[in-house]
Amino acid sequence: MSIVSTVKTVVQTVKNLDEARKIYEDGLGLICIGKARTSAQEIGKLWGVSKGNFRVARFAREGEDFGCLDLVENQNANEPMRDKNRAFDFGIMTLNFRTNNIEKAVPKLLETGCKAVSEILEYNAGKPMRELMMNTPSGERLTILEVGGVNDDLPIFNEAIATVGLVVPKMSNAKKFYEEGLGLITAIAFQASGAPFDALLGVKRLDRLDFATLTADGNWTGKVELLELETGKTPINTNESADLSHTGYTFATFLAEDLEAVTESCKKIGAEIIVEPKVFNRPFHEDKRAMIVRSLSGEYLEIIQNS
């Protein structure tokens, strides 16, 4: 049994909240369910920031508690942590959104300034799949996925973040952390190379793709997707710049009933606890105990007590 939820939110640092939200509201149809302000004095010890005042907004799908997005405005943030042309670098690489009609979804995102990485690609993974990756104006990546064909009886988008895609240096270590450390369950796993995944990722050469999707207690919203890639290129670790001083995906947030159990389980497999459990005034989780852990692959996770 998992000791954490699926992904509650993904925290993304932006320079201009008003500009960034257009992608998620106008393009993806998310709604803003909360606004807040915070400062380094309040949140600095949890989020690892020493100065600044921040505007925060949470975006979600109506009626959905997980797979949300927290945009944190830091006007002093410098260059993006991830190069949009290097999908193979370690760290959070993409947010996956399912659509009921990819042909209608793509123009809406193009209107917000997103750029397609490739054409819409088709393949079969038990069901017919049509998929496209897009870069946002700030360089972050979105995956748009149509599963099982068009359904115009439903909205173009009617799901929250389906999956958070993480590129990891070694699949065995990554799965050990998420399975043994957090208790998530591998639901899908496969290996591949070449087409169509090379074009989808925007890489010229894909020697090997090792893929796994993990979920908690059968919840398919906010899943974790692990990708180990061999592309003939040397990756860099973007986790090292995943902070509020760089724009882009900073970390994923999970909920847990028992932070001591999470701490013990993570330490047991060698994961590093960056911030021990403590009460913080974290936007949208005020006066809750929270902690930060670094996985065996290097990415940072925020764990918040769900009580």
Summary of the structure (lengths in Angstrom):
residues: 307
radius of gyration: 18.1
end to end distance: 18.5
largest distance: 50.2
contacts: 1073
relative contact order: 0.21
helix: 19%
strand: 44%
